[in-house]
């Protein structure tokens, strides 16, 4: 069964293919799936031990940006606590990665839901 996040990734991929057929993109499908301990360890190893990588890269330079990285969240997911700190340690890691990518010249977005 697909997670809500995976459904959003599929919808976004279909939207890009339909509306912008010449734009190259890559979606990290494995990020939204439940992996076994062994699979999660292997995925982390092939990513150089790093976690928090965004769900999608849209490799289309626009203006001053090299491309766009998007971290997708299901509708209604809480990103920040009331004190404006990340709602979880996992989100803190993802937000940190987005900040680093932004400093490298990429546009970044943390999107909740498809719209």
PyMOL commands that set and color helices and strands:
alter all, ss='L'
color gray80, all
select helices_A, chain A and resi 4-19+29-32+37-46+89-103
alter helices_A, ss='H'
color red, helices_A
select strands_A, chain A and resi 25-27+56-58+68-73+107-112
alter strands_A, ss='S'
color yellow, strands_A
deselect
rebuild
show_as cartoon
